[in-house]
Amino acid sequence: MSQRNYSGARILIEALVEEGVDTVFGIPGGQVLQIYDELYKHRDRIRHILVSHEQHAAHAADGYARSSGRTGVCIATSGPGATNLVTGIAAAYMDSSPVVAITGNAPLHLLGKDSFQEVDIAGVTMPVVKHNWIVKDVGELAEIVREAFIVARSGRPGPVLIDIPSDICAAKTKWKPAVLAAWEGVLGARALRLTDRSERITFSGADIDRAAEMIRSARRPLIYAGGGANASGASGELVELSTRLRAPVALSLMGIGAVPRDYRLCTGLIGMHGTAASNKAVQKADLVVAAGARFSDRVTSRADHFARNAKILHLDIDPAEVNKNIPSDFCVIGDLKKILGAVLEKLPQSAETMWGGEIEKLRESDARHSAKRDGGLHPRFIVEETAEKTGAGAIVVTDVGQHQMWAARYYPVARPRSFITSGGLGAMGFGLGAAAGAKLANPKRPVVLFTGDGSFRMNSCELSTISRYGIPVLIVMINNGVLGMVRQWQKLFCGNAFSETDLGKTPDFPVLASAYGISAFRAKTPEEFSDALDRAALHLAEGRSALVEAIIDKNEMALPMVPGGRPVDEQIF
């Protein structure tokens, strides 16, 4: 196999193609000129999407990764370009999304000398990446890229960062494809060890036996599914386990889609804004099977009163999560799909538990608490009407705030990797970039973004991106003229002291969208909203984005809600 001398920038492109990368998101700059020159030369091999702000390049790579299961890639120049990526990298880290961020930097001899647009981005990102690299030898670049992709997607997925000084991009060395490098024994011992580690079984037969025995002994088992259930593709196993046990399945925000919302034993969201069914069931359970979930504070609320009658069986790929927030009685570490498959082999086809028809009654009680109201344009109607128009196959993306909770509660998400939201970091401004990335990764599936007027002000510049590249996304903006979630807290806990949550005079959002060439419609009544969705659908069918602005009352609240410091079953309705 012939070898050629390639520049570092060319080697980067070859290594990305080798990893199956077809799309990258970014903005060019001085220290990535050579990379962008190679992207231009090889634009038939890798599609580059020019965003309006580097933060949204990271969010787009994140949305691409979460919705597809593949690794997302973003690129930024040094200094402010690199630091602008950090919020998006942190969002991916908190929600375990595999993203490879590539940054340029000053030449090696200028690092550490406060040269123009120089930032120690490796130091800045250290707390929010699985690993990062500063490339100091062009001969190591290909191996580092290969290693970066292995680290990003193996074990618990997450973001990594490769910082490439500009002189490394310009330097030349022999390019060795992975097959040749492995044959010559120079692929890299660390990369080979990582590959081996990502494929091996990390649990024993004794672990499975004990887990199965805990499940068999339970009279009121409850399955609490988190983001790991989506990441591992364990939906089928979760439904099978629940069916055999007649056990409810409660979902974290990141776990939405792990089982279909219309599955008869799915009790929906659990925690601060969870359903009454999930929150009451977990307090009655005698065993909680935590499946790829991390017991975040938004789920447990008052930790010492969470699942107070239950043993905890924690199934997770990351041992660092075990006993971190809630003590477990036993854990099994490894890929969730493999763990559940092994456990199911040890369980009978049907088990007698004491739930009986209690779950159905809890679901009925929850339905009464969130019954539809007549008159006016209300959040539940907005979400459910959108779902009816877009269909069960849609990918739902949200920004952060009240609209996020309404979408989580009311959209009937039926498939894994179909609810994309910033859960751990809660980054307002996440949505539009992530929606673009999700649509590019899934061109045949409809993508709908639920956003609020507060969040949309943080990412509306990305209207230029979806317009320029013809990325058809349905944007449903729920406009209440305020920072709704913060205002809700002020109303409930600060005696109606609405400090700086009224947004005042805001843009005419349909006019703003029109300035980018995007069709937009405003609705103030249910009839107008339904009509606006129908009109938007015509534009989406033509491959164009559309925005529907829904005007609601500023006093609408995302309920139920658990006040801070209270047990999860003490909810405000």
Secondary structure as GFF3:
##gff-version 3
##sequence-region A 1 573
A	DSSP	beta_strand	4	7	.	.	.	ID=ss1
A	DSSP	alpha_helix	8	18	.	.	.	ID=ss2
A	DSSP	beta_strand	23	26	.	.	.	ID=ss3
A	DSSP	three_ten_helix	30	32	.	.	.	ID=ss4
A	DSSP	alpha_helix	33	41	.	.	.	ID=ss5
A	DSSP	beta_strand	47	50	.	.	.	ID=ss6
A	DSSP	alpha_helix	54	68	.	.	.	ID=ss7
A	DSSP	beta_strand	72	76	.	.	.	ID=ss8
A	DSSP	alpha_helix	80	84	.	.	.	ID=ss9
A	DSSP	alpha_helix	86	94	.	.	.	ID=ss10
A	DSSP	beta_strand	99	105	.	.	.	ID=ss11
A	DSSP	three_ten_helix	108	110	.	.	.	ID=ss12
A	DSSP	alpha_helix	121	125	.	.	.	ID=ss13
A	DSSP	three_ten_helix	126	128	.	.	.	ID=ss14
A	DSSP	beta_strand	131	134	.	.	.	ID=ss15
A	DSSP	three_ten_helix	138	140	.	.	.	ID=ss16
A	DSSP	alpha_helix	141	153	.	.	.	ID=ss17
A	DSSP	beta_strand	160	165	.	.	.	ID=ss18
A	DSSP	alpha_helix	166	170	.	.	.	ID=ss19
A	DSSP	beta_strand	172	175	.	.	.	ID=ss20
A	DSSP	alpha_helix	178	183	.	.	.	ID=ss21
A	DSSP	alpha_helix	189	199	.	.	.	ID=ss22
A	DSSP	alpha_helix	205	217	.	.	.	ID=ss23
A	DSSP	beta_strand	221	225	.	.	.	ID=ss24
A	DSSP	alpha_helix	227	232	.	.	.	ID=ss25
A	DSSP	alpha_helix	235	245	.	.	.	ID=ss26
A	DSSP	beta_strand	249	251	.	.	.	ID=ss27
A	DSSP	beta_strand	266	269	.	.	.	ID=ss28
A	DSSP	alpha_helix	276	284	.	.	.	ID=ss29
A	DSSP	beta_strand	287	291	.	.	.	ID=ss30
A	DSSP	alpha_helix	297	300	.	.	.	ID=ss31
A	DSSP	three_ten_helix	303	305	.	.	.	ID=ss32
A	DSSP	beta_strand	311	316	.	.	.	ID=ss33
A	DSSP	three_ten_helix	319	321	.	.	.	ID=ss34
A	DSSP	beta_strand	330	333	.	.	.	ID=ss35
A	DSSP	alpha_helix	336	345	.	.	.	ID=ss36
A	DSSP	alpha_helix	358	369	.	.	.	ID=ss37
A	DSSP	alpha_helix	379	390	.	.	.	ID=ss38
A	DSSP	beta_strand	395	398	.	.	.	ID=ss39
A	DSSP	alpha_helix	402	410	.	.	.	ID=ss40
A	DSSP	beta_strand	419	420	.	.	.	ID=ss41
A	DSSP	alpha_helix	431	441	.	.	.	ID=ss42
A	DSSP	beta_strand	447	452	.	.	.	ID=ss43
A	DSSP	alpha_helix	453	459	.	.	.	ID=ss44
A	DSSP	three_ten_helix	460	462	.	.	.	ID=ss45
A	DSSP	alpha_helix	463	468	.	.	.	ID=ss46
A	DSSP	beta_strand	474	479	.	.	.	ID=ss47
A	DSSP	alpha_helix	484	493	.	.	.	ID=ss48
A	DSSP	alpha_helix	509	515	.	.	.	ID=ss49
A	DSSP	beta_strand	519	523	.	.	.	ID=ss50
A	DSSP	alpha_helix	526	541	.	.	.	ID=ss51
A	DSSP	beta_strand	546	551	.	.	.	ID=ss52
###
